[in-house]
Structure formats: C-alpha cells, structure tokens
Amino acid sequence: MARDDEDMTGATTAPSGPELTGARTLSNYIGGEWREPIAEATQESRNPATGELLAQVPLSGAADVDAAARAAREAFPGWRATSPLKRARAVFALRDLLDAHRDELARIVTTDMGKTLADAAGEVGRGIESTEAACAAPHMLKGDTLEGVASGLDVEMVRQPVGVIGAITPFNFPAMIPLWFLPYAVVCGNTFVLKPSEADPLTSARLFELIDGAAIFPPGVVNLVHGGRDAVGALLDHPQVDGISFVGSAATARIVYTRAAESGKRVQALGGAKNAMTLMPDADPDLMLNGVLGSAFGAAGQRCLAGSIAVLVGTEAEQDLTRDLLLEGAGRLRVGDGADAGTDVCPLVTPAARERVVGEIERAEAEGAEVVLDGRRDPGPGGALLGPTIVDRAAPGSRVLTEEIFGPVLTLLRVPDLDTALARINESPYGNASSIFTSSGGAAREYRYGVEAGMVGVNVGVAAPVAWFPFSGWKASLDGDLPSNGADAFEFYTRKKVVTARWA
C-alpha cells in the first residue's frame, strides 16, 4: 500500500496549534488540548522539492501514546451514549470544515509531501468524499429483528462501537487516508487516536487544529500523536486500544496485524501492491497513454494503486509499438516542484526514498534489464527528484517485476495473449488493483472475471473506488477481512450484539 521507511510502517507550539510555515516543533493533541510531547527526540520534516525545513516532528513514545489512549478511553462512554444522529451531524460539520479549507489543505500536502497541486486537491476531495459517506451512519448502523422466531421469542441484532481505535497512516496520502478512518470510527461511536507518518505530518496537524478551533467533538474523542516506530508499537500493545486501522507496506502490515491481534485487537491492515496494467493491441491509444502515464508516474509512483507493470499483449511488433508510444509520452512529462502548475512528476517524499528507488533501478540493470527511459538525472534542490523510468526485458522473478518499488518506475512485461497475461499477473502474491485497456467488451469481461485483484479498472489506470465502495485489496495486499470505506467500514468499527428475549 505504501512504503514508509521512516517509521515502523508508515511555528507554533502548544497551546496555539500548528501553522503552515516555519521550523517549529509540532505538538500532540490529547484530550481536547495541545500538549508538549513527553519524548524529547525529534525528526525533521522538509519540503522534498526545495529542501526547506518545515517542522521538527516529535518522536513520541509509550508515555505520549498512553496519555492519548487514556483520554480516548475516558471520552468513550459519553461519546458512545451520544445518539447516532448527533454523531452524524458532528461528522457533517467536519465535512463542511474540510470543504471550506480544501485549497489550504491541498497546499500543505504539496509543501510537505511533494505531490502536484492538482493531485493534492484530488486527494483532499477524496477525503471529503469519505467523510460524506460516513454521514450515512444513522442508516448504516441499523440492526435486524426477527419477531416470533419461536413461541413468545424475539431475536434482535444491534451494532455497538468497538471502543478506542488507533490509526497508523502513511506518508503518500496525508489527507485522504486519515479521513478513511477518523469519520467512520467516530460516527460509529468510537473514540480515536491518529499516528500519522512522521515524514509529512503537517496535514494532520492542520486538520486537528481546524477540528479544535471548531469544537466539533467533545474532548478526547479525537487525538493526535506524532511519532515513529515507538509510537506505533505502543498503539499496537496498549491495553486501552481496541482496534487498529493501518496502511503501509505489505511486510509491515503483516507485522502490525500479527502484533495487534496477539493483544486481542480488531485489525484492518492494508498492505502493499504490484499492480499490473494489461495493454491490448486494440486499445484506444490516447485513452491508454493517458491512463498508463497517470497511473505509473502520478505522485512519482508513490500510490498503492500505481500501475508499476505494463503488460504488452500481442506480437513482438505490436508490443514494440505500444512500448514506443509509452516512451514518447513519458519522455514529455515534466519533472519538478509539485507547487509548479507545469509539473507532471513530483519529487519523492525524501532524498532517502529517491536513493532507495535508484538502487532498485541499478539492481534491475545489473540483472540484465534494459532501462529504455532513464529518469536518473539532477535530483534538484531538495534531492528527491527522479524522472519517469521505463524498464524492459527484466529477468523473470526479478524484484522490478515482483516487488513494490514505490517510485516512478514502469516495468514492461511482454506476453503473446490475454490468457498468458492473466496467468502472469495472478502469480503475484499481491492483489490490490489491476487494469486492462481494450476496445473489446469480451476481453474486458474475461479480464474482470479472471484477474485476482480486489479493484479492477477497464480503460482506467487508477482503479480507485468512490468512498461508498470498499477499498478492497486481495491476497497480501490486505491483512484482515474488512477493508476501509463503504459498508465494510461500518462493519469494522462496530460489533454485533444479538439479544434473544422471551416475555411471559
């Protein structure tokens, strides 16, 4: 789902809350107030395009997490007793607040994470969409009744909140993914502790400043703790935390799922991906090109739905035509600061992330793959720029074909027909998303039926479902039965209680 190498996964000081600019130390938000972290260690957050120091991020530890978890536990009985209608109205107020500040939030995403303004605006919009979907709680939380199941006997099923929910979110969607979790969790009657990525925490800091200023929720219902590995471990182990929502790499998702489950928690852990896009010879060239380039190189490939493999179907001559079309289109993309309106490919989140991706390209090259488009150029003032890179004829089983690179790298896989394409794609241990580009309804139908992925695009490069449907990865892309968003979110954040009653 996301590579967050900075954590286990993953100018104002208190009490006045965070601001956008200035190298200040961030504060935690616990029990309805801004608090100085107990932990003294910090980590820098820098603009990946310019290298500008934006903030010092506290690396909170177990004591800070304990304070947040206890505040959430203390607030839980009163919030649970609040009617679903009033909770939904609070989330509606959050939706209006987000909408009023959507441009500001998008600018913070671009400044702190790096993605283009258009991409950041789309991310914020998707977060607002999730918040809107959560407002359906009064309907979605209804139970079931079977009257007279036996003589004088009635059975009723009701939904009740889980308790305290901890959320651990990655760097690549600092606005959207926290809003996959927070609105649904609290509207179901739970209280909430967010641990955002320490790589780009300013969006979450601003979100909580807005919530605090508007007094939308009672103290302790929503809490924010900055930190890295220690904060994650403390959330997973804390006895007052009842559920965990996580997005990150597949390996970390498995660790999170296992460790949290061992302490008796309900867990949804959305993991990594290796998404393939199948390009049929009959695909519309413009539709295919725009879809593939946006999927592979948008947000510098730092998306769990990024298409990182292009499966070229047909004869070798047809495959070469498709390859040349991709090379020409990718070669025209402009690499630069996400704040520049002309930028197509933004920086990676940190120079270390760029270095890691460059290492993967070098490894593929050393194993005999052809780097037919090389993006290893000037890394820019922030040290994180990497241009679109296309790799052809990689050896079977090589990492560039099998593992999530999480950068602007597209690997070409050549196959003779659709059946072979499906067989090769389904060999992957991941099953997050896959797309096909074709003008044949029969090919599209065969693909959507046979591909082993939870989200499928037909002539769509990024198969992101709207929030009323689940974000439904398969296989190693999801640990746990219930993903985020849609009806599944209401399922995850509630427990079912069945009451069997007989009256004389």
PyMOL commands that set and color helices and strands:
alter all, ss='L'
color gray80, all
select helices_A, chain A and resi 62-81+84-100+102-112+117-134+137-140+176-187+202-214+229-237+250-262+285-301+316-331+351-366+399-402+418-426+441-450+486-492
alter helices_A, ss='H'
color red, helices_A
select strands_A, chain A and resi 24-25+28-30+33-35+42-46+53-58+144-150+153-161+164-168+191-195+222-224+243-247+266-270+275-279+307-313+370-373+389-392+409-415+430-431+433-437+455-458+474-475+478-479+494-502
alter strands_A, ss='S'
color yellow, strands_A
deselect
rebuild
show_as cartoon
